[in-house]
Amino acid sequence: MKRSSHQHEFRCIACGTRVDISKRFTCPICGELLEITYELRTRRQGFVNSLKKPPPYNVWRYRELLPIGDAHPISIGEGGTSLTKSDRLANMLGLTELYFKNEGQNPTASFKDRGMTVAITRAKELGVRTVLCASTGNTSASMAAYAAKAGLRAVLIIPSGKIAKGKLVQAIIHGARIVKVSGNFDVALGRARRMAEQRDDLYLVNSLNPYRIEGQKTISFEIWEQLGKRIPDAVFVPVGNAGNISAIWKGFRELKQLKLINRTPRMIGVQAAGAAPLATAYDRRQDRIVPWAHPETWASAIRIGAPASWRKALNAVHESNGSILSATDNEIRRAQRLLADHEGIFGEPASAASVAGLIKARRTGLIKRRNAIVCVITGHGLKDQSIIQSE
Ligand code: F0G
């Protein structure tokens, strides 16, 4: 079947305005972020047919629900990560069904590759020559690798001295141009957004680019398929810039809209306590965040004070009857250790926030013994060796 990129639209998540975009990702009326929508009805049969293919799973298996026309995917084998059933931690936490979605198994060792394969394929489709992002490390590592594969130039803006060495090594080896700014991620993202606005030749691939979100929503499709087309009761996700929790929720929402599932999981976001504007807004029942000027946490990947996708994340949590928790650095450290020495999974500090959140949720009774739980382990621990300095 011939596909065309015109089969999707962009809709403002706040005012609902339908927008025609190529390179800008905010609503011209109210300035909020856009999301991609499809006429799902016409895509249902194609999607269902693609599910009949035997595994392996991967991002492009779900192409019917991706916003890419006939373009050849820029792929390095993203997605298809393990969903591992827990024995020891489940036991310890008094849970009957606990799984880890191990996103560290992606080509550059984080979930970012799922979104990047789609965003870089789109960049090629648009004919851009240079891609740009700000990053706490993983987005830049992923962008650099996919840009290399696509033959694009990569420019990344990083907060000086604030990203884990392993991630910087990845960006360097894949040949990205690195611009360091003093200040934190939020400053770097502000700079990247302004550069992309001023220069038509730069294509921004941060998660405010809705093509990223489309790729990342395949985490949900895989979880659903790997559980034998069952839906967990809750999904725990570390939250930084808040793109991923929004993406995972969009995936489940679309499965429900397609009537392939009749209920959705609760989305539980987990922020580091030192960088928790969303958890704070959630606790205070506020419908918007107050950005934190000086976010601080050991989990450098989620050291973010002004999450760009805050509104999408709050929507995800409210619509799914979920929650946003926070975990202290000590709780995150302990969770990282537990995951490593009870399950054999080495997640980077930010990844362990999902487990730290689950431990807390068991203590407070938010999660019950028989709830089926998935914790998303977002990136591999080898990227971040700061554990040595914290010994
Ligand atoms: N876990 C890891 C390992 C991350 O690298 C990130 C974000 C998150 C969780 C949070 O995901 O931002 O979608 O809420 N890293 C970004 C980066 C910010 O630049 O690599 P989010």
Residues whose N, C-alpha, C, O or C-beta is under 5 A from the ligand:
A	BS01	F0G	A134 S135 T136 G137 N138 T139 S140 P238 V239 G240 N241 A242 G243 N244 I245 A301 A350 S351 T378 G379
